[in-house]
Amino acid sequence: MSLPSTTDRPGPEGGPPPESGARRHSGGFRLPWAFIVLVALLAAGRFLLAPYLTDPALQTWATVFVAVCVQALPFLVLGVALSAAITAFVPPSFWTRALPRHTYAAVPVAGVAGAVLPGCECASVPVASGLMARGVAPPAALAFLLSSPAINPVVLVSTAVAFPDDPSMVVARFAASLVVAVLAGWIWARFGRAAWLPAPRRTVGTGEGKVSAFLDAMRHDLLHAGGFLVVGALAAATLNVAIPREWLTAVAGVPVVSVLVLALLAVLLSICSEADAFVAASLTAFSPTAKLAFLVVGPMADLKLIALQAGTFGRAFVRRFAPLTLVLAIGVSFVAGWTLL
């Protein structure tokens, strides 16, 4: 007769079974030691490196890095909370009723629904992941991911404030961003493969309360996505300092090149979508079409978003979806700029 396993044995006085060693070590050993090492590194850096960080370029780098993290973190927390709430509290049957059953019809509906979430691209990634986990078709969730940070009311109002004498910029940004999101969703529905985007499956376990499931999902997503946000912020700060401003001024007068340059700059700078309109408005040497490309590309293909997508959906997905999004955003910006601005 086989003996019961450790996980099947009752605890003292009929209580719950004791936690396994792996669980104890993963939750009670790794996480505290990670924080101890982090605090030790920060303390060592404070005393050993601070006297040498006096160069203006290093100060600019630190400012940009902190600014990106501070801007993005509240919206990342918002997105993680919404994703966890979708996982724990919204039944899968709701999405079958809210979205059309046909994928190609669900994509534009999900794209328009992106206007509901008042957040930036950091919030859209975990929310899209939560939608997929509850059975939403990946192309529809991806359309929501792209449209949400670009067409929500906060972004549109900030764009109107940044361009008070040019309301057509708000219309062009809304239209171009929505078209890119829908086209990307349709193209992924036609050519995407399940192996490139393994949909997450997070369900409330048997005997697990919804509140507990909400907290577990939020803790997991926040720790997972937060690390990739830091990676994106590091890359954005480094490239922000490394690109000479004189290069931008030299190409501002070349129509096609200026659009491509500002599109690339939007990828590298990784400015939050609620603030990027003010940066675009300050680039007075560039054409309205180039500024529109900056506003459309940034919320859909910047470095911190690519890092978050890689951490959430995998590198195979990012290698295909990020170039697709970038090409669509630049092409649609050209068309929208020439027709609406």
C-alpha positions as CSV (number, residue, x, y, z in Angstrom):
1,M,0.0,0.0,0.0
2,S,1.5,3.3,-1.0
3,L,1.9,6.1,1.5
4,P,0.0,9.4,1.0
5,S,2.1,12.2,-0.4
6,T,3.1,15.1,1.7
7,T,0.6,17.3,-0.1
8,D,-2.2,14.9,0.8
9,R,-1.5,14.6,4.5
10,P,-3.6,16.7,6.8
11,G,-2.0,19.4,8.9
12,P,-2.0,19.5,12.7
13,E,-5.4,18.9,14.2
14,G,-7.0,18.3,10.8
15,G,-5.9,21.7,9.4
16,P,-4.7,22.3,5.9
17,P,-1.8,20.3,4.6
18,P,1.6,21.8,5.0
19,E,3.1,23.8,2.2
20,S,5.5,22.0,-0.1
21,G,9.2,22.8,0.1
22,A,9.1,24.3,-3.3
23,R,6.3,26.7,-2.5
24,R,8.0,27.7,0.8
25,H,11.2,28.4,-0.9
26,S,9.7,30.2,-3.9
27,G,7.6,32.5,-1.8
28,G,9.5,32.7,1.4
29,F,13.1,32.4,0.3
30,R,13.6,33.9,-3.1
31,L,11.6,37.1,-2.8
32,P,13.1,38.3,0.5
33,W,16.6,37.6,-0.7
34,A,15.9,39.4,-3.9
35,F,14.9,42.5,-2.0
36,I,17.9,42.2,0.3
37,V,20.3,42.1,-2.6
38,L,18.5,45.0,-4.3
39,V,18.8,47.2,-1.2
40,A,22.4,46.3,-0.8
41,L,23.2,47.2,-4.4
42,L,21.4,50.5,-4.0
43,A,23.2,51.3,-0.8
44,A,26.6,50.5,-2.3
45,G,25.8,52.6,-5.4
46,R,24.7,55.5,-3.2
47,F,28.1,55.7,-1.4
48,L,30.5,54.4,-4.1
49,L,29.1,55.9,-7.4
50,A,27.4,59.1,-6.4
51,P,30.6,61.2,-6.3
52,Y,31.2,60.3,-9.9
53,L,27.7,60.9,-11.3
54,T,28.3,64.6,-11.9
55,D,28.5,64.7,-15.7
56,P,25.5,66.5,-17.3
57,A,24.9,63.5,-19.6
58,L,24.7,61.1,-16.7
59,Q,22.3,63.5,-14.9
60,T,20.1,63.7,-17.9
61,W,20.1,59.9,-18.2
62,A,19.0,59.6,-14.6
63,T,16.3,62.2,-15.0
64,V,14.9,60.5,-18.1
65,F,15.0,57.0,-16.5
66,V,13.2,58.2,-13.4
67,A,10.7,60.2,-15.4
68,V,9.8,57.2,-17.6
69,C,9.3,54.9,-14.6
70,V,7.3,57.5,-12.6
71,Q,5.1,58.3,-15.5
72,A,4.4,54.7,-16.5
73,L,4.1,53.0,-13.1
74,P,0.7,54.3,-12.0
75,F,-0.8,53.3,-15.4
76,L,0.9,49.9,-15.2
77,V,-0.6,49.4,-11.8
78,L,-4.0,50.4,-13.2
79,G,-3.7,48.0,-16.1
80,V,-2.6,45.2,-13.9
81,A,-5.5,45.8,-11.5
82,L,-8.0,45.8,-14.4
83,S,-6.4,42.7,-15.8
84,A,-6.7,40.9,-12.5
85,A,-10.3,42.1,-12.1
86,I,-11.1,40.7,-15.5
87,T,-9.6,37.4,-14.6
88,A,-11.2,37.1,-11.2
89,F,-14.6,38.7,-11.5
90,V,-15.7,38.7,-15.1
91,P,-17.1,35.4,-16.3
92,P,-16.0,34.2,-19.8
93,S,-19.6,34.2,-20.9
94,F,-19.7,38.0,-20.7
95,W,-17.2,38.4,-23.6
96,T,-19.1,36.0,-25.8
97,R,-22.1,38.4,-25.4
98,A,-20.2,41.7,-25.6
99,L,-18.1,41.0,-28.7
100,P,-19.2,39.6,-32.1
101,R,-18.5,36.0,-32.5
102,H,-16.7,36.5,-35.9
103,T,-13.1,37.6,-35.3
104,Y,-13.0,40.1,-38.1
105,A,-16.1,41.8,-36.7
106,A,-14.8,41.7,-33.2
107,V,-11.6,43.5,-34.1
108,P,-13.1,47.0,-34.8
109,V,-15.4,46.7,-31.9
110,A,-12.5,46.0,-29.6
111,G,-10.6,48.9,-31.2
112,V,-13.3,51.4,-30.5
113,A,-13.6,50.0,-26.9
114,G,-10.0,51.1,-26.3
115,A,-11.4,54.6,-25.8
116,V,-12.8,53.5,-22.5
117,L,-9.5,52.9,-20.7
118,P,-7.9,56.2,-19.5
119,G,-4.3,55.0,-19.5
120,C,-1.1,54.6,-21.4
121,E,0.5,51.7,-23.2
122,C,1.8,50.2,-19.9
123,A,-1.8,49.7,-18.8
124,S,-3.0,48.2,-22.1
125,V,-0.6,45.2,-22.2
126,P,-1.8,43.5,-19.0
127,V,-5.4,44.3,-19.8
128,A,-5.1,42.7,-23.2
129,S,-3.5,39.7,-21.6
130,G,-6.4,39.5,-19.2
131,L,-8.9,39.6,-22.1
132,M,-7.1,36.8,-23.8
133,A,-7.2,34.8,-20.6
134,R,-10.9,35.1,-20.5
135,G,-11.4,33.9,-24.0
136,V,-11.3,37.0,-26.2
137,A,-9.8,36.3,-29.6
138,P,-6.2,37.4,-29.7
139,P,-6.7,39.7,-32.8
140,A,-9.5,41.6,-31.0
141,A,-7.4,41.9,-27.8
142,L,-4.4,43.2,-29.8
143,A,-6.6,45.8,-31.5
144,F,-7.6,46.9,-28.0
145,L,-4.0,46.9,-26.9
146,L,-3.0,49.3,-29.7
147,S,-6.0,51.6,-29.7
148,S,-6.4,52.1,-25.9
149,P,-3.3,54.3,-25.2
150,A,-3.9,56.4,-28.4
151,I,-7.6,57.2,-28.5
152,N,-8.7,57.4,-24.9
153,P,-10.2,60.7,-23.7
154,V,-7.2,61.7,-21.6
155,V,-4.8,61.4,-24.6
156,L,-7.2,63.3,-26.9
157,V,-7.7,66.1,-24.4
158,S,-3.9,66.5,-23.9
159,T,-3.4,66.6,-27.7
160,A,-6.0,69.3,-28.0
161,V,-4.3,71.3,-25.2
162,A,-0.9,70.9,-26.9
163,F,-2.2,71.9,-30.3
164,P,-4.8,74.6,-29.4
165,D,-4.7,76.2,-32.9
166,D,-4.8,72.9,-34.8
167,P,-7.9,70.8,-33.8
168,S,-7.3,68.7,-37.0
169,M,-4.3,67.1,-35.2
170,V,-6.7,65.6,-32.6
171,V,-8.9,64.2,-35.4
172,A,-6.0,62.9,-37.4
173,R,-4.5,61.2,-34.3
174,F,-7.8,59.5,-33.4
175,A,-8.5,58.3,-36.9
176,A,-4.9,57.1,-37.7
177,S,-4.5,55.3,-34.4
178,L,-7.8,53.5,-34.7
179,V,-7.1,52.5,-38.4
180,V,-3.7,51.1,-37.4
181,A,-5.2,49.1,-34.5
182,V,-7.9,47.6,-36.7
183,L,-5.6,46.8,-39.6
184,A,-3.1,45.1,-37.2
185,G,-5.9,43.0,-35.7
186,W,-7.2,42.0,-39.1
187,I,-3.7,41.1,-40.4
188,W,-3.0,39.1,-37.3
189,A,-6.3,37.3,-37.7
190,R,-5.3,36.4,-41.2
191,F,-1.7,35.5,-40.9
192,G,-1.0,35.0,-37.2
193,R,-0.2,31.6,-35.7
194,A,-1.2,30.3,-32.3
195,A,2.5,29.3,-31.7
196,W,3.5,32.9,-32.0
197,L,1.1,34.1,-29.3
198,P,0.3,31.5,-26.6
199,A,-2.8,32.9,-25.0
200,P,-2.6,33.1,-21.2
201,R,-5.0,30.9,-19.3
202,R,-5.6,32.2,-15.8
203,T,-8.7,30.9,-14.1
204,V,-10.0,30.9,-10.5
205,G,-8.9,27.7,-8.9
206,T,-11.3,25.3,-7.2
207,G,-11.9,26.5,-3.6
208,E,-10.1,29.8,-4.3
209,G,-12.1,33.0,-3.6
210,K,-12.4,35.7,-6.2
211,V,-10.6,38.2,-4.0
212,S,-7.7,35.9,-3.5
213,A,-7.6,35.2,-7.2
214,F,-7.6,38.9,-7.9
215,L,-4.7,39.5,-5.5
216,D,-2.7,36.6,-6.8
217,A,-3.1,37.7,-10.4
218,M,-2.3,41.3,-9.7
219,R,0.9,40.3,-7.7
220,H,2.1,38.0,-10.4
221,D,1.5,40.5,-13.3
222,L,2.9,43.5,-11.4
223,L,6.2,41.8,-10.6
224,H,6.4,40.3,-14.1
225,A,5.7,43.4,-16.1
226,G,7.5,45.8,-13.7
227,G,10.9,44.3,-14.5
228,F,10.4,44.8,-18.2
229,L,9.2,48.4,-17.7
230,V,12.6,49.0,-16.0
231,V,14.4,47.5,-19.0
232,G,12.5,49.7,-21.4
233,A,13.2,52.8,-19.3
234,L,16.9,52.0,-19.2
235,A,17.0,51.7,-23.0
236,A,15.0,54.8,-23.5
237,A,17.2,56.9,-21.2
238,T,20.4,55.6,-22.8
239,L,19.2,56.4,-26.4
240,N,17.8,59.7,-25.3
241,V,21.2,60.9,-24.2
242,A,23.1,59.2,-27.1
243,I,21.2,60.9,-29.9
244,P,22.6,64.4,-30.7
245,R,19.9,67.1,-31.0
246,E,21.8,68.5,-34.0
247,W,20.9,65.4,-36.0
248,L,17.2,66.1,-35.6
249,T,17.4,69.7,-36.7
250,A,19.4,68.7,-39.9
251,V,16.7,66.4,-41.2
252,A,13.6,68.4,-40.2
253,G,13.3,70.0,-43.6
254,V,13.3,66.8,-45.6
255,P,9.6,65.7,-45.9
256,V,9.8,61.9,-46.0
257,V,13.0,61.6,-43.9
258,S,11.6,63.9,-41.2
259,V,8.6,61.6,-40.8
260,L,10.8,58.5,-40.5
261,V,13.1,60.3,-38.0
262,L,10.3,61.3,-35.7
263,A,8.8,57.9,-35.9
264,L,12.1,56.4,-34.8
265,L,12.4,59.0,-32.1
266,A,9.0,58.1,-30.7
267,V,10.2,54.5,-30.5
268,L,13.4,55.4,-28.7
269,L,12.1,58.1,-26.3
270,S,9.2,56.0,-24.9
271,I,7.2,59.0,-23.7
272,C,3.9,58.3,-22.0
273,S,1.0,58.8,-24.4
274,E,-0.6,61.4,-22.0
275,A,2.5,63.6,-22.4
276,D,3.9,63.0,-25.9
277,A,1.7,65.6,-27.5
278,F,3.5,68.4,-25.7
279,V,6.8,67.0,-26.9
280,A,5.6,66.8,-30.4
281,A,4.3,70.4,-30.3
282,S,7.7,71.6,-29.2
283,L,9.3,70.2,-32.3
284,T,8.4,73.3,-34.3
285,A,11.0,72.6,-37.1
286,F,9.1,69.5,-38.2
287,S,6.0,69.2,-40.4
288,P,2.5,68.4,-39.1
289,T,2.7,64.9,-40.7
290,A,6.0,64.2,-39.0
291,K,4.5,65.2,-35.7
292,L,1.5,63.0,-36.3
293,A,3.8,60.1,-37.0
294,F,5.4,60.8,-33.6
295,L,2.0,60.7,-31.9
296,V,0.8,57.5,-33.7
297,V,4.0,55.4,-33.5
298,G,4.9,56.2,-29.8
299,P,1.9,54.6,-28.0
300,M,2.1,51.5,-30.3
301,A,5.7,50.7,-30.7
302,D,8.0,52.4,-28.2
303,L,10.7,50.6,-26.3
304,K,9.0,50.1,-23.0
305,L,5.9,48.8,-24.8
306,I,8.0,46.3,-26.7
307,A,9.7,45.2,-23.5
308,L,6.3,44.7,-21.8
309,Q,5.0,42.8,-24.8
310,A,8.1,40.5,-24.8
311,G,7.7,39.8,-21.1
312,T,4.0,39.1,-21.4
313,F,3.5,37.4,-24.8
314,G,7.0,36.2,-25.6
315,R,9.8,37.1,-28.0
316,A,8.3,35.2,-30.9
317,F,5.3,37.5,-30.8
318,V,7.3,40.7,-30.5
319,R,9.6,39.8,-33.5
320,R,6.5,39.7,-35.7
321,F,4.0,42.1,-34.2
322,A,6.3,45.1,-33.4
323,P,7.6,45.5,-37.0
324,L,4.1,45.1,-38.3
325,T,2.8,47.8,-36.0
326,L,5.6,50.1,-36.8
327,V,5.2,49.8,-40.6
328,L,1.4,50.3,-40.3
329,A,1.7,53.3,-38.0
330,I,4.2,55.1,-40.3
331,G,2.2,54.3,-43.5
332,V,-1.1,55.4,-42.0
333,S,0.5,58.5,-40.6
334,F,1.7,59.5,-44.1
335,V,-1.8,59.0,-45.5
336,A,-3.6,60.8,-42.6
337,G,-1.2,63.6,-42.6
338,W,-1.6,64.3,-46.3
339,T,-5.4,64.1,-46.2
340,L,-6.4,65.5,-42.8
341,L,-3.6,68.0,-41.9
